[in-house]
Amino acid sequence: MIVIMWPLLLLPLVLPEPTSVVRARGELRELVVAEARSLRGYSHERFMPSWTEAEGACDTREVVLRRDAVSVTTDVDCEAVRGTWFSEYDGLTLHSEEQIDVDHLVPLANAWVSGANAWTDERRQAFANDLTRPELIAVSESVNLDKAGSSPATWRPPRRSYWCTYARAWITVKHHYGLTITYREKRALIRMLRTCFSAQPSA
């Protein structure tokens, strides 16, 4: 079996950079606050009949696993053979791809009740495979199952030091896609932004 060691230092580190703290506060004020819509009609397949091809033979999931790895070896089909990953949500270091999930930071179900129910299936699939915004991240399977479809109103990463990045990323994604937030979600994001050590220059 041919394996490939990817030059990780040439790849983006973990998430694409979320909006700065200053800008996140402004974008949060711009988000429409509304009651969550119904889950009626929702299914995972409305967003993801499959991962899409993203880079040569690699689909979106495989790109994220490679991007977020501390080190990784893949085969010619781009599947991880071995590697090490650090799960930002809970601080676990994992050594098997079977222990890793690629999480949609804004869950698909939450996107649905925030406005994606009105999108076309093509737009939903683009959202589910978005490598440009900070929407996809490799984390431990256990923490991803715990999070499920929750918003910051009911779930936040156990690793508190990641709250600043998580809140900024959440706001970045929702603002870009014009998704709504609930009042409780907004209050939670405000609290999470307070954990940022200092306001970063606006981008």
Phi, psi and omega in degrees: 000130178276132177240156183234128172267117183276143179283085190299330183293344179272351183263157175301148180269117178053235183285149162305144188300123175291168176301154181295167180299313181300313181291324179299319179298319178293317180293326177297321178295333182277341181293139180284129177267125183206159174294145178297139177285175180286150174278001182304130179090351182287141166206152179303324183292338177294337176257322192223078169297334175188165169291142179269157175294135186235325185206098183062236180279353187271132172274177186302316180299316182293325176296316180294318178299321179288317182297318187270359182285146168289318172206149182204146173238130180238162175268183184292344177268007176078007178277138181292127177267316175204160180174180177227133180231143173253121182274108186297329184294318187236001175078015180275141172258124187239148186238013179221134178299336180289344179269359188249140168241150169265111185271139166276109186306309166270107186301153181299319179296322178291320177300320180302312183280356179256003177135342182291347176299337181266358181281167169283160176299327180295319179291322178296320179293322177297320177299314184291343182241022186285112177261357182270318176271164180280060186257338184239133182209140177277122180223173179294145179301321184296318182287329178292321177294324179294320180291314182051233183261021187285153171259173177300346178296330183234350181213135174224152181306134177304329179277097187301330181294349179264357184300320182300310179296318182298314181295316179298318180294316180302313180295318180303312183293311183295323180292316181299319184267001178067032179276152180272167174229155175273167179299315180296323177297316180297317179298320179295319179294321176300315179296320181293322178295335178292344179278353178292133187295323180203155178290129178273155178301141180292144182269000000 
